[in-house]
């Protein structure tokens, strides 16, 4: 795809996002039109300059390519806030230049839009749309930690309706669609439809500051050589233990029906468990979080889908009123037998470590330094890939109200 086609596709998506957000605003009940006069519009132009040393640009096991990568990312955020209606829109692009590698430099694009509307005192509506063009070959999936090894176009659309049933109880219905297409024909594009229902209730009569949830979800994942229907049901609880500590737990079960496109169509069924846990700590000088999750997920185009188990730890501290340091670790286990969720088997172990320090020079300008280490072990291929990155960045932004 040449740069002209990328820009043309980007203009199409900007136009679509703009029409959708405007249409939603116009469809707001007429009784709320008076709030438009009190609406606040804020524009925030921003720009980030990042210089990076990368010792494995293409995430290969051998013949590693080292390079210096310069990235310039200008963007513009637009926010409109009224009594009942809020619209946020963000547009930006990233220009990547590789000092030693020819034919890799590219321009990426990102457009996101969000609308929230309080329809009545009890009912809320939320809509989100996004288009992301990403060409970096070492981009990692946020859920599995697996690399894409290809440029990609991502389209995301979602909506939710929430109703307050009484002072302590609410119910919400949501739908989302995610489409990811890869430049590399060997990678598996995906289309994922998901709908869910969540019932939440404050349980202060059982324990102060305790909230309970019950949720059910259906997801359909479509790949080149396999399809998955995923049914889940779970219950959870969250509680603020004190001003510094909070905890969130959930557990449930899932049923997955998989169909494979082979010389003869075959299918398989499986039952499993899902769960998550998160502990948050926030103090005047320090903060931290520990997380655990076990669920069914798409696998970054390498295969159809996997069962992924992840562990995460983040620790940070405010060194001064302008300087913050933090470190993070994430470990992922991705597993799937051949013919269970995907036509190919998967057994991967992923470790991602980062250390970051940020200094706020002024209200509108900050600088930062980051070191990142990444490694993935492909057990079935008996192959290990690792990468080190060192980055220095400067970010400027200036919000103003026209």
N, C-alpha and C positions, 0 to 999 in steps of 0.2 A: 504494500500500500504506500503510494507516494505521498509527499507532504500536502499536495493539492487535495487529494482525496480525504486525507485526515482532516484538513481544515473544512472541507465541504461537509463532511459528516458531523463535525463539531458544530457548525452553524445550524444544521438541521436540528441537532439535539438542543441547542440553546433556544431556538425558536419554539420547539415543543415544550420545554420547561416554562418558557415565558407565557405561552398560551394557556398551559394548564393552571399556573398560579393565578393569572388574571381571571380565568374562568371561575376558579374556586372563589375568588374574592367577589365576583359579580353574583355568584349563586348564594352568597350569604343572605340571610333573611333581611328584608327591607327594614324591619323594625330596629335594626342595629346600625342603620346608616348614619345616625347622629354621631357614632363613635369615630367616624372618619375624620371629623373636624378636630378631634383630639389626638389623631394619630401622629406618632413621632417617626420620622424617617432618618436613618443613620447610614452614612456611607463610610466604609473603612478600606481604603487602599492599603496594600501591604506588599512587601517584597522580601524574599529570603535569598541570600547568597551563601552557597555551601561549597567548600573544597574538601574533597575526600580522597584518601588513599585506600585502594582496594587490592588485596593480594590474590583474589580469585574472581575476576569479573563475571565469568560464565558459569561459576560453580561446577567445575569439572574435577574429577578425581585425580587426573594427571595433566601434565602440560598446562599448569595454571598460568593465566594471563594476569599480570599486574598492571595497574594503571592509576593515573590521577584523573578524577572526574570532577568537573566543575558543573554545578547546577544553579541556575537562576530561576526563581519561581515568583513572578509577580501575580497578584490577585486582587480582586475587588469583591467586598462583601456588602450586600444591601439588606437592611433590616427595616421593616415597617411594623410598628407596634401600636395597636389601638386597644380599646377597652376589652373587646372580645376576639379580635382577629389579629394574628401575628403572621407575617410572611418574612422568611429569610432566604436569601439567594446568594450563592457564592460561585464565582467564575474565576478560573486561573489557568495558567499553563506553566510547564516546567521545561526549560531548555537544558539538555544534557550534552556536555562536550567531553570526549575522551581524548586525553593527550597523546596516547600511544596506539590506540586501536582505531583503524580506519573503518568507515562504513557503519559505525554503531551510534554516532551522534544523532539525536532525534529530539522532537518537541512533543511533549505529552499534554493532555488537556483534562480538565476536571470541571464539571458543572453540577451543582447540587441545589435543590430547592426544597423548602419545608414550609408547610402551612399548618397552623393550628387555629381552630375556631371554636369558641364556646357557644354552641348552638342555643342551649338553654341553660338555666342554672344547674341542671343535672347532667346535661349531655355535652361531650367534647368530641370534636372531629380532628383527626390528624392525617396529613398526606405528606409523603416524601418521594422525591424523584432524584435520580443521579445518573450521570454518564461519566465514565472514567476511561481515558485512553492511557495505557501504561506500556512502555516499551522496554523497561529494564529487565534483563534476563535473570536477575537475582532477586526478584520480588518474592516475598514469602507470604503464604496463606496465614491469616491471623488465627485461624482455628487449629489447623493441623501442624503449622510450622513448615510445611513442605514448599519447595520452590516451584515456580511456574515454568522456568526455563524457556519462556517465550513472551513476546509482546501480546497484549490482550486488550479487548474492548469489553467493558462491563456496563450493563444497564440494570438499574435497580428501581423498582416501583413498590410502594407500600402504602397502606392505609389502615387506620384503626378508628373505631368508634367506642367511646367509653361512657357508661351511664352510672351515675351515683344512685344506687337503689335506696339507701338511707344514709344516716350520718356516719355509719361505720362500714358500709358494704358497697362494693362497686363491681361491675362486670364490664369486660371489654372484648370486642371481636376484632380480629386483625386479619389482613391478607397481604402477602408480599410475593413479588416475582423477581427473580435474579437470573440474568442471562450473561454468560461469559464466553466469548469467542476468542480463540487463540490464533496467532499468526502461523505458528508451527502446526502443520496438518497432522503431525503425529500425536499432538495433544488432543484431549477429549473435551470438546465444548460441552456446555451444560445449560439446561433450562430447569429452574427449580421453582415450583409453585408451593406456597405454604399458607395454611390458614389455621388460626388458633382461637380458643376461647379461654379467658382467664377470669376467675372469680376470686375476689379479694375481700378480706374481712378483718377488722381490728378486733383483737382478742384480749382486750385489757382486763376483762373480768377473770381471765385465767392467769394472766401475768402482765404487769405494766409494760407498755411499749412493745407489745407482741402483736405481729400481724401474720395472718395465715393466707395462703393462696392454694387454689386448686386449678389446674390447667389441663387442657387436652389440645392436641395438635395433629393435623394431617399434612404431610408433605409429599409431593410427587417430583422426583428427580429424573430428568431425561438426558441420557448420554448417547454417544454414537452406537455403542454395542450393548447397552444395558439400560433398564429403567427400574426405579425403586419407588415403592409406595410405603411410606413410613407413618405408622400410627403410634402416638405416645400419649401417656396419661401420667400426671405427677402431682404431688402435693408438696408444699413448701412452707417455711416459716422464716420470718426475719424479726430481729429485735435489736434495739439500741440498748446495750448493756449499761453504758454510762455515756458521759459526754465524749469520751475518747474511743470507745470500743463499740462495734456493731457486727452482727453476724447474720448470714443468710444461708439457709439450707434448703435443699429440695431433693426428692427421690421419687422414682417411678419406674414404669416399665414401657417397653416398646415392642411392636410387631412389625416386621419388615417383609414385604413381598417383592421379590426381585425377578425380573424377566430378562433373559439374555438373547441377543440376536446372533445366532450361530447357524451353521448349515441346517440345523433343526432347532426350532424355538424351544427353549427349556426355561423352567422357572424354579425358584426355591423360596421357602419360608423360614423365618427364624424369629425367635423370641429373645429378648435381652433386657437389661436394666439400664437406666439412665440416672444421673445424679449430679449434683453440684454443691459446692460449699465455698463460702467466702468470708474471711475475717478482715475487717478494716480497722486501722488504728490511726487516729488523727490527734496530734497534740500541738502545743504552741510552737515548738521547734522541730518536731519530727513527725513522720507519717510512714505508714507501711500497710501492706496487704498480702494475704495469702489466699490462693484460690485453687480449687480442684474442680474438674469437670470430666464427665464421661458421657459421650453421646455419639450419634451417627452424623457423619459429615461428608461433604464433597472433598475430593483430594487433589485440588490444584491442577486438574487436567491430566495428571499422570495416569490415573486409573479412574474408574467411576466413583466409588465411595468407600469409606472405611469406618471402622469403629475407632474413635480417638479418645485417649485418656491424657489429660494435660494437668500439669502442676505449675503454679506460678508464684513467685515471691518478689515483692517490691519493697525496698527500704529507702527512705530519703530523710534529709535533714536540711533545715534552713540555717546556713552558715552565718548569714547576716540578713538584714532586711532587704538586701538586693541580690544575694547569692544563694542558690539552692543546688544541692548535690543529691543524686540518687543512683541506685544500682538496681538491676532487675535480672531475674533468671527465669527461664521457661523451659520445661521439659515435656515433650510430647511422645506418646506411644501410639502409633498408627498400625492397625491390624485388620486384615481381611483375608479369608481363605479364598482360593480361586473357585469361582462359581457360587460364592455366597452373596456378596454385594456387587461384585465386579467380575468381569471375565478374567482378570489377572489377579494373582495373589499379591498381598502387601504385608511387609513386616519392617517397619521403619522406626528408628529412634532419633529424635531431634533435640538438640540442646542449643539454646540461644541466650547469650549473656551480654548485658550492656551496662556501661557506666557513663554517667552524664553529669555535667556541671553547667549551670546557666547563671549568667550575671546580668542583671538589669541595669544597663548604663543610665537609662532615663525612662520616663513614662512611655516613650514611643520606640525605644531601641534597646535590644538586648543581644548579647553574644553568647555562644555556647561551644562546648567541646564534648565529643562523645567517642568512646571506644566500643566496638561491638565484635563479639566472637560468635560464630555460627558453625555447627557441625551436624551432619545427618549421616546415619549409618543405614544403608540399604542391606538388610540381613540376607534377603533372598539372592541378591546379586553379589554378596560379599564385597561391598564397596563402601568406602567412607569419603565424604566430601566435607571440606572445612574452608572457612573464610575468616579473615581479619579485616576490619575496616576502622579507619581513624578519620574523624570528621571535625571540621571547624566551620561554624556557621554564624551568620549575622542576620538579624531579622529586624525590620523596621515596619511600623504601621501607625497610621494616624487617623483615628475615627473623628468624624465631624458630622454635624447636623446641618443640612442645607437651609 
